[in-house]
Amino acid sequence: MKVLKLVNIENIKEACISWIRDFFEKNGKGCNAIVGISGGKDSSVVAALCVKALGRDRVIGVLMPCGVQHDIDCAKQLVEHLSIKHYTINIKDTVDAMLSALPNEMQITAQTKINLPPRIRMAALYAVSQSNNGRVANTCNLSEDYVGYATRYGDGAGDFSPLSKLTVAEVKELGRALGLPENLIEKTPIDGLCGKTDEENLGFTYEVLDKYIRTGVCTDLAIKEKIDTLYKNNRFKLEPIPCFDPKL
């Protein structure tokens, strides 16, 4: 598979650190980076990059369990590893209140229940950001974005996105270059909402997806068709909101 070779990862790491530093110089000099921490590779890598770019005193982690989170120890491990300030905000009561506030006659779909928590989490991140002179990090990677595996205005939102051009395999290599604990880098990606792993939800592995993104090769035609369909149907998530232009 064509991925960023280890010899280039150091260059990518330093370039990304410089990019983050430059973003803050232009879009919030002196502001703090606000990172939602799940304990997985993406949020861990983004937080570590921000620490390198800005210093640990300007990075704030936000842990957002929805009730009891079985793997929250990984999130705690990350903030302790980086020695960054962090808050824990349990969003369960807010999610339950929103679901209860929806009209009784409206049928609440399973997808609504899955997508609501990420949107509540993003609202929490912006609340923390506005009260702490911050800018919110988007932690999505290229592989997720390519097939729309992100909630629009949920985990797909943010003010700056360090990983959106890097595949899952490349993010892992970057995590190793940053010296992150291996268990966080290789933690099985799971949304914590529907009880399935990301790959179970998608119906294919990130290894297959990454290879297809970087080389255009996918020998399983059924999977190739599924990836192409997901890409086509979810491409709108990465585009600016359409605006009517009266051309006056």
Order of alpha helices (4+ residues) and beta strands (2+ residues): alpha-beta-alpha-beta-alpha-beta-alpha-alpha-beta-alpha-alpha-alpha-alpha-alpha-alpha
